[in-house]
Amino acid sequence: MTPPEYTAALAAPVFERDEGGDGFAAWFPGPLVRKLLLVAAVAVVLSGALAVWLVSRTVGQESMHRLVGQQNDEVELVARLLASKIEQSQKVLATVAEGITPEMLDSPSSLEWLLQQGLPAVRFFDAIQVARKDGHLSVNLRYGRLEKASGLDPAERDYLVRTLVGGKPLVSDLIGTAASDARVMFTMPLLRGEGRVIGAVAGVLRLQSQGLLPHSLALPARAESRLIVFTREGVILSHPNLERVLGDVRDEPGLGQAYARWRRAGQPLSGRGETQTLAGHVVSLAAVPMPQWVVARVSDSQEMLEPLHGAQRRAWWLAAAAIALVCLLAVAGIAWLARPLALLRQRARAVLETEGEGSFGELTPDDAPWPRCAGEVDDVVRVCTRLVERRRTQQRGSETVVRQLQAVLAHAPLGIALTRGDRIEVVSLQACRMLGHEPQELQGRDLQTLLAPQQGGEGAFGQVHAQFEAHGAFDGELPLRRKDGAVVWVHAQGRALHPGELARGTVWTLEDCTAEREARLQQTWEHTHDALTLLPNRAAFEQRLQVLLAERAGREGRGRPGDAGDDRGVLLFLDLDHLTVVNDVAGHDAGDDVLRHLARLIEAEVRQIGWAARLGGDEFAVVLPGIALARGVEVAEQLRVAVQAWEPSYHGRSFTLGVSIGLVALDAGPQDAAAVLYAADMACYDAKRAGRNRVAVRRVRDGVATDS
């Protein structure tokens, strides 16, 4: 029920109309909102910072775009220039080839005169060689002087042979190992008649000659930018620093990464420029297709844009000064306007501090009034005071619940405890009596310290965590140490408040089972119980079932009132499915643990309405006396669902199990325990044959099992 004072508080209006307002104030926002709007209008000035940033960013992008465009155009222009030089050299060599007749190839003196005096185009090259069809070198003219044929470089001879064989003009790769000796050879076949090759002429240009790559091509040298020409293999042909000529382009800052990326991409050589921005460098590349050279311009983007950055820094300083002034004005204005809110915050914190001290009945003393300010603050104050009243009501309700919980813990005949992270937070009076402690002595204590180590307490603590990890719960017996040092054995059941999160809380129930354990030490107990699951064994089960059937038959024979209708009871025969999978994958110890936990699960389900036993292996039996067949089917289905929902976990792997259940009704008339158990076994077989993990029902008539 809702208290009357709480109902009255809810009935009061939360927002009230401003007092003293006129028609204009009726639609205009409240006073605090108007003040905040005024401050917001002043704060618009702060958008200048965003404007400065946007302008600086746009200018920087435009400058970078222009730099990229200029570099791209430059490398394309240089690449075309080099391509035209290569083409010009080939044309000059073709002119020389046209002046050589077949007769001159057989007359070295005539050929020497022609090359030295008759053809001015020969002076374009640093060296000229002429070879006949048979590969014999007719003339080797170098720097205007005739040299022996044996002095021809093997690489140059190879290009002459390739031209004689292929009949096509060639441009060689770089020849020579020193910068001063590096050169490029141009070859041209001597053709006559129907394209028949009668010889070859070659012209050689030094790498740094005016006709190819003069050093002035890489000038002027600038610290922030370099123009470099290199081969496809990465050998530098032209560089502002002469010491880097014939070096490896991979060692060039900024260019090495771009070259490696280009080689990995496997792109063909093209005269079209391509620009990349890598690690603070702007790299532009364009190819010279015929000799397979690459022209590159590498610029340091930071140094290139340093003048722009300087102007941007000055603009930012000016903008920062203006923004700082605006911030000071805004802070001062907001501080003045928000003073009522600050007072409200202080008052709310005082309320929270009072709540923490547990004296909620004195949250609003007369000497600590709430702040007053027409408009939104007053509305918030009214809401806060109403929440305080509601909290008082909830506090009184919580105190009532706590008292009720304390009464339950004080009078419950079962030991109850709540742990969080293995530490006890709440404990019932019965649990305290069981252990001989006062409640305050157990609260905050580590659960592990209560286990009796001299009787396997440390092993039991590991068993607890192992069962929680495997089954998500614990159900077993633990040795606990009393305050006087004695050991008491308890049947403990633990469940996590939040599945899979033990640290957030675990609820325990404790029952003294010392007497039961003492009974197990008797020799008669071993003959009637299963040592693994602690359930009665098959012999004890059959004996008890036979006694039940005989007593009921005797009552009916004497005409005494007994079980009537369908409420004579049922027998369940359970066979665990897929246990062999657990044994094969996780080991037989895990299989035994599954059987132990299954026994506890069955006991928990039927403890109040029947009794269970282990028949052997993975087979169990349950007798539910005095219940109807329909109710027995419900209990069997509950057992099946519980086993299916239980997913044990071993060695990091989860297993899905099932149970096949055969059910027979304990009908009227004399019945033999073996016949009833056989009928239930056959019903279980029916369940397995129908697909496992299901319930099958049969009846026993005159000792013979029949389908229901």
Secondary structure as UniProt FT lines:
FT   HELIX           4..11
FT   TURN            19..20
FT   HELIX           23..27
FT   HELIX           31..43
FT   HELIX           44..46
FT   HELIX           47..98
FT   HELIX           102..105
FT   HELIX           108..113
FT   HELIX           114..118
FT   HELIX           120..124
FT   STRAND          127..132
FT   TURN            133..134
FT   STRAND          137..142
FT   TURN            143..144
FT   STRAND          145..146
FT   HELIX           149..151
FT   HELIX           154..166
FT   STRAND          170..171
FT   TURN            179..181
FT   STRAND          183..192
FT   TURN            193..195
FT   STRAND          196..206
FT   TURN            207..208
FT   TURN            210..211
FT   HELIX           215..218
FT   TURN            223..224
FT   STRAND          225..231
FT   TURN            232..233
FT   STRAND          235..238
FT   HELIX           242..244
FT   TURN            245..246
FT   HELIX           249..251
FT   TURN            253..254
FT   HELIX           255..265
FT   STRAND          274..278
FT   TURN            279..280
FT   STRAND          281..288
FT   TURN            289..292
FT   STRAND          293..300
FT   HELIX           301..304
FT   HELIX           306..337
FT   HELIX           339..356
FT   TURN            357..358
FT   HELIX           360..362
FT   TURN            366..367
FT   TURN            374..375
FT   HELIX           376..411
FT   STRAND          415..420
FT   TURN            421..422
FT   STRAND          423..427
FT   HELIX           429..435
FT   HELIX           439..442
FT   TURN            443..444
FT   HELIX           447..450
FT   HELIX           453..455
FT   HELIX           457..471
FT   STRAND          473..481
FT   TURN            483..484
FT   STRAND          487..496
FT   TURN            499..500
FT   HELIX           502..504
FT   STRAND          506..512
FT   HELIX           514..520
FT   HELIX           523..528
FT   TURN            531..533
FT   HELIX           538..557
FT   TURN            558..559
FT   TURN            565..568
FT   STRAND          569..577
FT   HELIX           579..586
FT   HELIX           588..606
FT   TURN            607..609
FT   STRAND          611..616
FT   TURN            617..618
FT   STRAND          619..625
FT   HELIX           629..645
FT   STRAND          649..650
FT   TURN            651..652
FT   STRAND          653..654
FT   STRAND          658..665
FT   HELIX           673..689
FT   TURN            690..691
FT   STRAND          695..701
FT   TURN            702..703
FT   STRAND          704..707
//
